[in-house]
Amino acid sequence: MKKSGIFNSEISKVVAQMGHKDMVAVVDMGFPISNSVERIDLVVDKGEPSIFRVLEVLNKELMVEEIIFANESSEEFVNKVKSILENTKVTFVSHEELKKLSNQSKAVIRTGEVVPYSNVILVSGVIF
C-alpha cells in the first residue's frame, strides 16, 4: 500500500505521466467537461472537496510552472490559489478560452467547488 502522496489512483497516474508544458484542469462542479478528455470526478457533496484542498495535494507532487485563470475569476479566488502555488507564473484568458484549453489537458479534475469561475489550468514544469 502506498504510504504518502496522492492516493487517488487516477490523479496519481496523470501526475506521473505529465511532461513539461502538459496541462491538467482543476474545476468547479458546473464546469463543462468534454468527452474527449479524461474526467476525474471527486465530487462527494456541494463544496466537497474544495478546489483549494485539491490544489494543495496536487502541489505536493506536481511541478507547476504556470497557472491559467479565467478573467472572470474573483480576486479572492486568484489570490488564494496563488498563495497555494507560490512563485508561479500567472496567465489570464477568457472563460471561453479556458474551456477550450481544458480540452487539451491530460485530465480535468472536477471538485465540489460551487463558487462560479473557480477553475484553473495547471501547466507542468520541470524539476531540473
Secondary structure, DSSP 8 states (H G I E B T S, - for coil): ---SS---HHHHHHHHH--TT-EEEEE-TT----TTSEEEE--SBTTBS-HHHHHHHHHHH--EEEEEEETTS-HHHHHHHHHHSTT-EEEEE-HHHHHHHHTTSSEEEE----STT--EEEEE----
